[in-house]
Amino acid sequence: MKRYETVIGLEVHVELSTASKIFCACSTKFGEKPNSNSCPICIGMPGAMPILNKKVVEYAILVGLALNCTISKKSILDRKNYFYPDLPKAYQISQLYFPIARNGRITIDTDDKSKSIGIHELHIEEDAGKLIHDSDKNMTLVDYNRSGVPLIEIVSEPDMRSAEEVKSYLEKLRTMLRYLGVSDCKMQEGSMRVDINLSVREVGDTRLGTRTEIKNMNSLKAISRAIEGESKRQIDILQSGGLIDQETRRWDDNENESVRMRLKEEADDYRYFPEPDIAPLEISDEWIHELMALLPEFQDEKILRYQKDYGISEYEAGVLTSSKEIANLFERATRLCNLPKEVSNWLMVEGMRILKDNYIDPWDICLTPERLSTLILMIEEGRINRIKGKEVFEKSFLEDVDPEDYVKKHGLEMISDDKMLRKVVVKVLEDNPQSVSDYKNGKTKAFDNLVGQTMKSMKGKADPALVNTILKEMLEN
């Protein structure tokens, strides 16, 4: 039986985090009242003249540089003509002939191997509006708030061969974009959307097969299922002697199958021509150098530095640098308390648990470096124990809570009064004669029970180290 391999290229559409739209001053804020952020320019009224947002160009160049692209010194915007209800002027301003960046590369890691994925091009364009389908009333509504929101489209080469590689590519790209601060990349809100170009071919064949495009994917899990499902569909057709149609499809996650939308258009179908209302962009070497100086230290560089400077493992460094927010929290808190391993442990264990349990993103963390440092030093100084420290950490992580104030308000400071603890220990030993006898007969677990009973009597506020010392002293006399 013939063996087949899957060939995948991606078109990733990323909404940029500019305050205003690409060609007008309307707000880009997500979740506003429908059609409240729209004007004659972004809804395509006749005679409305677009003015290009300079910040969009800067963000696009920054991403191009981060992806090791060649930045075009001359870049032209084009009209892409098609009719759709969410595109009222019947054309989209995009780029075809002279995109802002070309020929880049990004390295991904899968199965303990590194692989280089080519970036064919990066171009800027405007987003369309959004259709809201109301099946109960059998109608479709249009919200033009998204119309004119600035996008970059990052087009990869067909270098990926599996869903695993695609996931690694998208995660690497999303982390890079968030480090740059050009987009929040919230796939659930549509600010990062993926079109999958997929074909299959016999193993060993260097020619590309006929591809299909699966549009507007916004979930990594759904993308993985779509790749596996569409690959199987194409292989089944070829094995039965059929031919693959070049077409655009959508993924139905409920039915776990792709569905035909239309035959795939080519560039000629869109009748591209240069946008007459916007002058060509002239990008100077000086501007490129200025923006290059703004590139941050990215995750790969941080991972190496963290291992060297802080003595933590590669795995820990990878988790701590998975988001810019967590990395900044780690670095700044470490500078304040000079306890990198402790900071790492709190963020790796409790921090990641709270993020997962509460379904929140790193940028929603309330905990500041100053408060994390304060909490860690309070534990190191014996003012509170680790059990209570977890309670304080979670409160500070999720709410605007100062650890010092919270500990005082709730009476969480540890009791280290030797005389008071000795009185409590005497009472515990009197109330637990069997445990005392077991310990003296060599059953060491009995000691843990006595510690637990003492801590219970002190409502968890006793200094555990001091409790251990006093108990051993009294039991051995």
Summary of the structure (lengths in Angstrom):
residues: 477
radius of gyration: 29.6
end to end distance: 80.8
largest distance: 96.4
contacts: 1479
relative contact order: 0.09
helix: 43%
strand: 22%
